[in-house]
Structure formats: structure tokens, C-alpha cells
Amino acid sequence: MNEALQLAATWGSAVTFFSVLEISVQSQSLIEHDYENIFKTVEDIASEVLTGLIDTANRQGIPAESILRFGTAWDEIAKEAVGARLYDLVIVGCRSRTRAKQFLFGTTAQKLMRVVSCPVWIARPANSRDVRDIAIATDLSIACQPVFHFAVTVARAINARLHVLHVLEIPISVI
């Protein structure tokens, strides 16, 4: 989250904290219709967490809002990202999953990278650290220029080194 707020502060951007509660239809119905429940619902707790994130951003002078939805995480995030609003960057956290589950079902981040038109930054909380180096792989074509410019902007914003990777394939017969 620190990197996201740092980027937003540098760019003068706003932040939208987006959370999706993946619960069954039956559980969602109980939450929506249980007006007499004296205990906090999962929706109440999620709303409190989102409010805390907004407060953190606001204390740093960053405009922020939150959205809470029910559904499948990747689907709801994708709908939001390609909907009426235009986001410049989606930052998504990832959970540890076994390689077999990742291979068979994919991950939220993998699915978002396929369907969202803006860059997707995948943050692993367990490996959270200062970003000092950014790598961009490119074929140096005109189609890669927007990605290159975005990488330069991010590297400048967070004071990181940018490494440009390009590979030339040399046929064996030439050697």
C-alpha cells in the first residue's frame, strides 16, 4: 500500500480502495436481510478496514474513496477497471496458493492481466520492501512505447532504477 500511496502523491492522483467479499449467495442474503443482528457482519468489518485506508491516504493529502462489492474478486475488479471510470494502474495483492491451484485455476492477478487494459502491479505482502529496481522487457517496437514511458514514470516517482531488457535471437547457422 505504501508504494501505491507514494505513486498517488507523486502524480497528484486519487486512490480507490476496492474490496470484494467472496461469499455464497445465501450468506450474502442473510447479511442483507438481518437488520436485527447486534453483531458486526463481515460487510461492516470490511467497511471499517476500507475507512481506515481512506483515512491513511487522506492524512497524506491523497484523495481516496472505497468500493465494496460481493462476487468473484477478479471479475468484480475487472468490471470496475474497464467500466465507466478510467484507471491508470491497478495494484492487486496476491495470496499464497499452491502451484497446482495456480496452474489449474489461475490467480486473480493473472486473470486481471488478461482482461484489464491498464497496467496491473502485483504486490506480494510477504515480500513487501522498497522497490529499488524495475525491469521492463521490450522488443523495442512502437507498440511497447506506452509501457516504456509508464515504466519510466513509475521509476521516477518512486526513485527506482529502470532496467530495459531486450533479447536478440541469433540463428545457430549464423554462428
N, C-alpha and C positions, 0 to 999 in steps of 0.2 A: 504494500500500500504506500510505503514511503516514496518509492520511485514514481508511482502514479501521481502523488501529490506534488512531488518535485517537478515533474513534467508539466503539470497543470499550472503551477506557479510560474514557471519559466515562460510558458506560452500564453499566459493570461487566459487559460481555459477554465471551463467549468467541469465538474466531475459528476457523473451519475453512478451511484452505487446501486447495483442491480442484484437482487437475490431471488432465487427460485426455490420454492418449497416443493419437493417431490414427495407427495403423499397420495394415498389412494383416494379415489372419488368419494368413498364412504367416509373416510376421515375428514376430508375437506367439507363435506356436507354437515357433519357433526360440528365442526368448528364454526361454520357459518350460521348454524341454527341454534346453537347452545347459548342463548342470551343470559341464562341464569347461572352459568358456571362461575364460581368465585375464584377459580384458579386461573393462572395465566395460560393461554393457549400458545402453541408453537408460533402462531402468527404474531401474537403480542411480543414474544421474546425476540423474534426476528426483526420486528419493527423497532424495538428498543436498541438492538445492535446497529441497525441502519441509522437511527437517530444519533447514536454515539459517533458513527463515522462521519456523518454530516457535520456534527459539532467540531470534530477534529479538523476537518477541512476548513470550516468557517473561521476557526481560531487562527488559521494560517492565511486568511484572506482569500480563500478559494471558494467561489460559489459552488454549492453542491446540492443535490437532490437525491432522492432514493425512489426505487421502484421495487415492489414486492409482488411476485406472481406465484401462482400454483401451476405445476405442469412438469414437463421434462426440461431439464436445465438447458441443454444445447438448443433445443427447439425454441424455447421462450427467449433465450438470449439472441438467437439468430433472427427471430421475428422483430425484436426490438432494434437490432443493429441494421436491418435492412428496411425498416419501416419508415415512417414519416420523418423521423429525426435522422440527421446525418452525423455519425460518429467518425472521428478521425482515427481512433485507436480503441481496441477492445483489449483490456487486460483481464486475464482469467487465471484463477488459481487452479491447481490440479491436486488431486488426491493420489495417494499411492495405491496402485492396483497391480495385481499380478500381470506378468507379461501375457499369459494366456488370455485373461479377460480383455486386456488392451487389444490383442490381436483379433479376438473373436467379435468384440462389440465396439471397439474403438473407444476413444475418450471424448469428453465434451470438447476439449481443446482441438483435437483432430477434426471433429465434425465442424466446428466453427471455422477452422482454417479453410475448409472446403466450400462453405456457403456464404461467408461474410466477405464483403468486398474491401473492407478496410483492413489494415494490419492487425494481427492478433498476437499479443505478447503473453506468453505462458509463464506464469510465476510459480515456482515451487517453494512453498513456505519453509520447508525443511532446509533448503539451500539458500535461504534469504541472505543476501550480502550486498555490499556496494557493487554496482555494475561499473567496472573499470574498462572493460574491453567489449566491443561489439563487432561481430563478424557479419559480413554480407557476402553471399555467394551470387555471382553475376556472370552472365555470358557477354556482358558489355554491349548488349543491344539497346536500341532506343526504348524498347518495351520495359527494360529494367531501370530506366532513369528515374521514374517516380519513387521506386523503392530505394534507390541510392540516395536521392535527395531527402527522403524521410529518415533514413539511417543517419545521414549527416546531421540533420536537425536534432534527432534524439541524442546523438553523441555529444553535440554541443550543449544541449540542455542539461545533461547530467555529467558533463565534463569527463567523458569517456573517450578512449582511443577507438578509432574505427579501422578495421582490417577488411580490405577488399580482397576476396578470394575469386580467382579465375583459373580455370584449368584448360590447357591446350591438349588436345588428343593428337598424338603423332603416330601415324600408322607404322607398324613394325617394319614394313617393307622399305620405309624411308631410312631407317637406322642402319 
